[in-house]
Amino acid sequence: MAALSEAARLVWGAPALCIFAAAGLWLTHCSRAVQLRRPGQCIFGTLRRFARPAEGGGVSPLQALSTALGGTVGTGNIAGVALAMAAGGPGVLFWMWVSALLGMAIKYSEALLAVKFRERDENGRRVGGPMYYIVNGLGERFRPLAAIFSAAGALAAFGMGAAVQSGEMRSALDALCSALELRTGEGFPLAVGLVAAAFAALVLLGGARRLGRVAALLVPGMSAAYAAACLAVIAANAGNIIPSLEAVVLGAFRPEAGLAACMGWGFRRGVFSNEAGLGSAPIAHAASAERDCVRQGMAGVFEVFADTIVICTLTGLALLTSGVGFEFGSGSELCARAMGCVFGPRAGAAIIAAGMLLFAFSSLLSWGMYGSRCCVWLLGGRAERPYCTAFCAAVLAGAAARLDAVWLVGDILNALMAAPNLLALTLLGGVVKTETQRYFEGQAREKRRA
């Protein structure tokens, strides 16, 4: 465990965060700062396109974005934010916002390139992601880089997507039963694993369209319900909103934990929350029926906005305005106490447990698709069903496993995904710049004609 902890600390230390920041600044330049100059188009334009149906062997824009959000909106948006603020102070939230602004440019570029360089598989489905834009955008000589990404993604899905999320689901159900004063027996973890594996198999073996339909039903609803609960806590403590925002801004530059620790926790939690640069979400974006790569890129900006600027911020403000102390308790316990200030202790614990359960399940489904796409790219279409079967077996095992080592291995494999992806994004910055100019200059010409 000590060796794994040290390896995870090294791969996600200060150098990795500096690389992320540098890539974000470069891609902000290449995208003409689309997240700052065109926020309305990125947010409201994406919302308007949700009504478009699926066509041409793809999934609808809403389904593609919901699948991507399902992988990013997870337990880290609840417990992860609380733990980060407990370690680095309220200012962590400010540095999460900064990481989100950079992450928007990265996610914009990922989604744009995923649509630009996607292909059709033997079944006519749209497929894409980092392994495709590495080879199709940079050339065959970069195929080993794509293979590294795909191998790391296929393996990481067993840990981060299957075992960890299944374990988090079991933990959330334990907390929910405890809040409702229900007893669970020794066979409870096995029962949770069997049910989770059965549902995962039912969805994943149905392909991207079935996953998209389930994600479109699950993700918007669970996100809205959790946001509403947070807003209720914030509204009930409205007098503390201004002091809480002051604590966030002042704490960002004069944190008790030290500036380096505060920035480190903010960037690290932001990157882990929205997964910008990891290379997972582009696999979902590539399946969209959207034909213009820039419009899909703007959906990537919306994804980071919804994940970090909205959900993580609401979690942080609910904690701060409710006056919950950060001295003791796990992340989920801190959030449950914040909810308990308005809804009562039992209901507060039930809300957080239910939220973590749904967020973990949505992440499980999305990562199952990411892993299978990586495996198919490496081994061919015949590997898809065996991989999904193995993934469901990992879901079953994860419900009863000790999660410490699995989290650490997953962190290391995620770094192996991010490294080739960020390199490819940096090298393909010229494509991002060209496509962005094409789209917005075309819009300007249309306005002049009108």
NURO-432241 format. One line per 5 residues: number of its first residue (from 1); for each residue x, y, z of C-alpha. Coordinates in Angstrom, 2 decimals, padded with zeros to 5 digits. Example, Ala and Ser with C-alpha at 12.3 -4.5 7.8 and 13.67 -1.06 7.14 Angstrom:
1 = 012.30/-004.50/007.80; 013.67/-001.06/007.14
This chain:
1 = 000.00/000.00/000.00; 002.84/002.41/000.83; 004.40/001.93/-002.60; 001.06/002.46/-004.35; 000.38/005.59/-002.29
6 = 003.76/007.03/-003.19; 003.29/006.22/-006.88; -000.15/007.85/-006.94; 001.21/010.92/-005.14; 003.99/011.27/-007.68
11 = 001.86/010.91/-010.81; -000.75/013.38/-009.52; 001.69/015.78/-007.85; 002.69/019.35/-008.70; 004.28/018.49/-012.10
16 = 001.04/016.88/-013.32; -001.02/019.88/-012.24; 001.45/022.23/-013.96; 001.12/020.19/-017.17; -002.67/020.40/-016.88
21 = -002.52/024.17/-016.39; -000.15/024.62/-019.34; -002.36/022.49/-021.61; -005.42/024.45/-020.49; -003.78/027.80/-021.28
26 = -002.56/026.60/-024.69; -005.97/025.21/-025.65; -007.67/028.37/-024.37; -005.54/030.23/-026.93; -006.29/027.71/-029.69
31 = -010.04/027.80/-028.99; -010.07/031.61/-028.97; -011.03/031.47/-025.28; -014.42/030.07/-026.23; -015.33/029.43/-022.58
36 = -014.83/033.14/-021.78; -015.94/034.80/-025.03; -018.91/032.56/-025.89; -020.37/031.35/-022.58; -023.95/031.92/-023.75
41 = -023.54/029.76/-026.84; -021.78/027.05/-024.85; -024.46/026.87/-022.16; -027.78/027.95/-023.68; -026.92/026.76/-027.19
46 = -026.18/023.30/-025.80; -029.45/023.30/-023.86; -031.40/024.19/-027.01; -029.82/021.32/-028.94; -031.05/018.79/-026.38
51 = -034.30/018.51/-028.33; -032.54/017.14/-031.42; -033.24/013.43/-032.02; -030.71/010.64/-032.55; -029.98/009.90/-036.18
56 = -027.47/008.21/-038.45; -026.46/005.44/-036.08; -025.65/007.83/-033.27; -027.22/008.94/-030.01; -028.94/012.27/-029.46
61 = -026.89/015.25/-028.18; -028.71/014.96/-024.82; -027.90/011.26/-024.55; -024.24/011.78/-025.48; -023.83/014.61/-022.97
66 = -025.71/012.68/-020.27; -023.39/009.70/-020.78; -020.34/011.97/-020.49; -021.80/013.73/-017.44; -022.62/010.35/-015.92
71 = -018.90/009.60/-015.84; -017.89/012.97/-014.43; -020.72/013.78/-011.99; -020.01/011.28/-009.25; -019.31/010.82/-005.58
76 = -016.44/013.32/-005.85; -018.99/016.09/-006.33; -020.35/015.35/-002.86; -017.85/013.71/-000.53; -014.79/014.78/-002.55
81 = -015.58/018.48/-002.26; -016.12/018.20/001.49; -012.84/016.36/002.03; -010.91/018.85/-000.12; -012.32/021.82/001.81
86 = -011.58/020.09/005.10; -007.94/019.69/004.03; -007.36/023.04/002.29; -009.99/025.40/003.65; -012.83/027.32/001.93
91 = -010.40/028.76/-000.64; -010.23/025.34/-002.30; -013.53/026.19/-003.98; -011.96/029.23/-005.68; -009.12/027.17/-007.15
96 = -011.65/024.60/-008.32; -013.27/027.41/-010.32; -009.90/028.31/-011.84; -009.25/024.67/-012.76; -012.73/024.52/-014.30
101 = -012.04/027.51/-016.57; -008.91/025.78/-017.88; -010.72/022.45/-017.97; -013.45/023.93/-020.18; -010.88/024.65/-022.92
106 = -009.49/021.12/-022.59; -012.92/019.45/-022.65; -013.97/021.67/-025.60; -010.92/020.46/-027.53; -011.50/016.82/-026.56
111 = -015.12/016.80/-027.72; -014.29/018.75/-030.90; -011.52/016.35/-031.90; -013.61/013.31/-030.96; -016.27/014.30/-033.53
116 = -013.72/015.56/-036.08; -011.80/012.26/-036.23; -014.46/009.67/-035.33; -015.20/006.62/-037.49; -017.98/004.11/-038.14
121 = -017.53/000.59/-036.78; -018.66/-002.61/-038.48; -022.16/-002.13/-037.02; -022.49/001.41/-038.36; -022.09/003.05/-034.94
126 = -020.16/006.29/-034.53; -017.04/005.60/-032.46; -014.23/007.88/-031.43; -012.10/009.21/-028.62; -008.41/009.86/-027.95
131 = -007.22/006.65/-029.63; -008.96/007.73/-032.84; -007.84/011.36/-032.89; -004.30/010.32/-032.00; -004.04/008.00/-035.02
136 = -006.30/009.87/-037.47; -005.08/013.32/-036.45; -001.38/012.75/-035.78; -000.68/009.77/-038.05; 000.18/006.09/-037.80
141 = 003.56/006.71/-036.18; 001.65/007.76/-033.04; -000.30/004.49/-032.84; 001.76/003.27/-029.81; 000.58/006.39/-027.95
146 = -003.02/005.48/-028.74; -002.38/001.91/-027.60; -001.05/003.15/-024.24; -004.18/005.23/-023.74; -006.50/002.38/-024.72
151 = -004.78/-000.19/-022.51; -004.82/002.17/-019.53; -008.48/003.05/-020.18; -009.59/-000.57/-020.47; -007.85/-001.46/-017.20
156 = -008.80/001.72/-015.33; -012.48/001.02/-016.02; -012.24/-002.18/-013.95; -010.98/-000.18/-010.98; -012.45/003.34/-011.14
161 = -015.56/002.32/-013.04; -016.46/-001.12/-011.71; -014.89/-001.96/-008.34; -014.74/001.53/-006.85; -018.23/002.59/-007.90
166 = -019.74/-000.73/-006.81; -018.04/-000.33/-003.44; -019.32/003.23/-003.15; -022.83/002.01/-003.95; -022.60/-000.57/-001.17
171 = -021.32/002.12/001.22; -024.15/004.49/000.23; -026.76/001.78/000.74; -025.24/000.94/004.14; -025.57/004.60/005.10
176 = -029.11/004.76/003.76; -030.18/001.67/005.71; -028.52/003.07/008.82; -030.37/006.38/008.42; -033.64/004.53/008.06
181 = -032.72/002.21/010.98; -032.81/-000.91/008.80; -030.53/-003.86/009.49; -028.25/-005.43/006.88; -026.83/-008.95/007.10
186 = -023.49/-010.46/006.15; -024.72/-011.23/002.64; -025.62/-007.59/001.97; -022.44/-006.72/-000.04; -022.93/-009.78/-002.27
191 = -026.57/-008.86/-002.86; -025.61/-005.28/-003.79; -022.92/-006.57/-006.14; -025.29/-009.00/-007.86; -027.97/-006.37/-008.43
196 = -025.47/-003.76/-009.64; -023.79/-006.28/-011.98; -027.15/-007.40/-013.39; -028.28/-003.84/-014.14; -024.86/-002.98/-015.59
201 = -025.00/-005.99/-017.90; -028.54/-005.14/-018.99; -027.52/-001.61/-019.96; -023.99/-002.11/-021.31; -024.76/-005.12/-023.50
206 = -027.45/-003.04/-025.18; -024.81/-000.72/-026.63; -024.34/003.04/-026.69; -027.98/003.78/-027.58; -029.39/001.94/-024.58
211 = -026.76/003.51/-022.32; -027.61/006.92/-023.76; -031.33/006.45/-023.06; -030.68/005.35/-019.48; -028.21/008.20/-018.90
216 = -030.66/010.76/-020.33; -033.28/009.55/-017.84; -030.97/009.23/-014.84; -028.35/012.00/-014.97; -030.44/015.20/-015.45
221 = -032.97/014.12/-012.83; -030.49/013.10/-010.15; -028.38/016.23/-010.73; -031.43/018.50/-010.49; -032.69/016.77/-007.32
226 = -029.30/017.07/-005.60; -028.95/020.72/-006.70; -032.42/021.48/-005.32; -031.50/019.98/-001.95; -028.32/022.09/-001.81
231 = -030.25/025.23/-002.78; -032.74/024.56/000.02; -029.87/024.48/002.53; -028.33/027.65/001.08; -031.70/029.48/001.04
236 = -032.37/028.48/004.65; -029.05/030.08/005.59; -029.24/033.01/003.17; -027.67/035.39/005.69; -024.44/033.41/005.48
241 = -024.08/033.52/001.67; -022.01/036.74/001.48; -019.71/035.77/004.40; -019.24/032.33/002.83; -018.25/033.80/-000.55
246 = -015.85/036.16/001.25; -014.32/033.17/003.02; -013.85/031.43/-000.33; -012.11/034.40/-001.98; -010.01/035.43/001.01
251 = -009.19/031.82/001.84; -007.88/031.29/-001.69; -004.99/033.69/-001.08; -004.62/033.57/002.70; -005.49/029.96/003.54
256 = -004.72/028.53/006.96; -003.49/025.32/005.33; -000.97/027.21/003.16; -001.32/028.51/-000.39; 000.33/025.50/-002.02
261 = -001.96/023.05/-000.21; -005.05/025.10/-000.99; -004.22/025.43/-004.70; -003.18/021.79/-004.90; -006.43/020.51/-003.42
266 = -008.49/022.86/-005.57; -006.85/021.89/-008.85; -006.67/018.21/-007.98; -010.34/018.01/-006.94; -011.40/020.04/-009.98
271 = -009.50/017.78/-012.40; -010.79/014.61/-010.75; -014.34/015.96/-010.69; -014.78/017.03/-014.33; -012.17/014.63/-015.82
276 = -010.96/017.27/-018.29; -007.83/015.93/-019.97; -008.39/012.36/-018.85; -009.73/011.31/-022.26; -012.78/009.40/-021.06
281 = -015.63/011.80/-021.96; -014.60/012.20/-025.65; -015.56/008.54/-026.15; -019.14/009.47/-025.24; -019.15/012.72/-027.22
286 = -018.03/010.88/-030.37; -021.27/008.86/-030.42; -023.43/012.00/-030.69; -025.60/012.62/-033.74; -024.22/016.18/-033.80
291 = -022.46/016.75/-037.13; -020.48/019.90/-036.38; -017.44/019.26/-034.22; -017.39/022.79/-032.77; -020.97/022.54/-031.51
296 = -020.07/019.28/-029.78; -017.01/021.00/-028.35; -019.28/023.61/-026.80; -021.23/020.76/-025.18; -017.92/019.81/-023.53
301 = -017.72/023.32/-022.04; -021.26/022.89/-020.71; -020.24/019.56/-019.17; -017.49/021.15/-017.07; -019.76/024.08/-016.18
306 = -022.51/021.76/-014.93; -020.12/019.48/-013.05; -017.76/021.90/-011.32; -019.20/025.41/-011.49; -022.73/024.29/-010.58
311 = -022.75/021.03/-008.62; -019.42/021.32/-006.79; -020.11/024.97/-005.97; -023.53/024.12/-004.54; -021.96/021.42/-002.38
316 = -019.34/023.84/-001.10; -021.80/026.64/-000.37; -024.21/024.25/001.36; -021.36/023.21/003.66; -020.22/026.78/004.34
321 = -023.60/028.47/004.80; -024.86/025.73/007.11; -021.88/026.28/009.42; -020.83/022.63/009.45; -017.42/022.21/011.01
326 = -014.72/020.37/009.07; -012.95/019.00/012.13; -014.26/015.44/012.05; -016.21/013.04/009.89; -015.95/011.63/006.38
331 = -016.92/013.69/003.36; -020.36/012.14/003.11; -020.92/012.63/006.86; -020.07/016.34/006.56; -022.55/016.74/003.70
336 = -025.20/014.78/005.59; -024.84/017.13/008.57; -025.26/020.14/006.26; -028.46/018.64/004.82; -029.60/017.73/008.31
341 = -029.67/021.41/009.29; -032.75/021.81/007.07; -034.22/018.35/006.53; -033.35/016.74/009.86; -030.53/014.26/010.63
346 = -032.21/011.14/009.23; -033.52/012.79/006.07; -030.20/014.57/005.52; -028.29/011.30/005.71; -030.82/009.66/003.39
351 = -030.51/012.46/000.79; -026.71/012.20/000.69; -026.76/008.40/000.62; -029.29/008.35/-002.23; -027.32/010.96/-004.15
356 = -024.07/009.05/-003.81; -025.81/005.82/-004.83; -027.20/007.31/-008.04; -024.01/009.21/-008.88; -021.94/006.06/-008.39
361 = -024.24/004.00/-010.60; -024.17/006.56/-013.42; -020.36/006.64/-013.25; -020.28/002.84/-013.33; -022.32/002.71/-016.55
366 = -020.33/005.41/-018.33; -016.99/003.87/-017.41; -018.22/000.48/-018.62; -018.74/001.99/-022.06; -015.38/003.79/-021.99
371 = -013.53/000.61/-021.09; -015.28/-001.49/-023.72; -014.52/001.07/-026.45; -010.85/001.06/-025.47; -010.78/-002.75/-025.49
376 = -012.48/-002.96/-028.89; -009.97/-000.51/-030.38; -007.14/-002.73/-029.12; -008.56/-006.20/-029.81; -011.44/-005.79/-032.27
381 = -015.22/-006.05/-032.11; -015.27/-009.64/-030.86; -013.76/-008.49/-027.57; -016.73/-006.27/-026.64; -019.00/-008.85/-025.02
386 = -016.22/-010.69/-023.15; -014.99/-007.33/-021.84; -018.48/-006.32/-020.66; -018.81/-009.69/-018.93; -015.46/-009.18/-017.17
391 = -016.49/-005.64/-016.23; -019.70/-006.91/-014.61; -017.65/-009.50/-012.69; -015.49/-006.64/-011.38; -018.68/-004.85/-010.31
396 = -019.68/-007.93/-008.32; -016.25/-008.23/-006.70; -015.99/-004.54/-005.92; -019.07/-004.56/-003.69; -017.18/-006.62/-001.12
401 = -013.61/-005.42/-001.81; -011.37/-003.16/000.20; -011.27/000.01/-001.88; -008.03/001.67/-000.75; -005.73/-000.23/-003.10
406 = -008.24/-000.15/-005.96; -008.48/003.66/-005.73; -004.69/003.98/-005.83; -004.27/001.66/-008.81; -007.09/003.50/-010.58
411 = -005.38/006.85/-009.94; -002.16/005.58/-011.51; -003.97/004.17/-014.56; -005.88/007.43/-014.94; -002.55/009.25/-015.13
416 = -001.48/006.84/-017.88; -004.66/007.81/-019.74; -004.15/011.54/-019.24; -000.50/011.67/-020.34; -000.95/010.53/-023.99
421 = -004.26/012.39/-024.25; -002.84/015.75/-023.11; 000.15/015.31/-025.43; -002.17/014.63/-028.38; -004.41/017.59/-027.51
426 = -001.40/019.89/-027.38; -000.10/018.67/-030.77; -003.58/018.97/-032.32; -004.10/022.51/-031.06; -003.79/023.75/-034.65
431 = -006.80/021.66/-035.68; -008.78/023.08/-032.75; -007.82/026.61/-033.82; -008.72/026.02/-037.49; -012.11/024.46/-036.76
436 = -012.98/027.15/-034.22; -012.14/029.92/-036.68; -014.16/028.19/-039.42; -017.26/027.95/-037.28; -017.32/031.42/-035.74
441 = -016.24/033.22/-038.93; -019.05/031.37/-040.72; -021.48/032.60/-038.08; -020.21/036.16/-038.55; -020.72/035.96/-042.33
446 = -024.29/034.72/-041.86; -025.06/037.63/-039.53; -023.69/040.15/-042.03; -025.87/038.67/-044.79; -028.92/038.87/-042.54
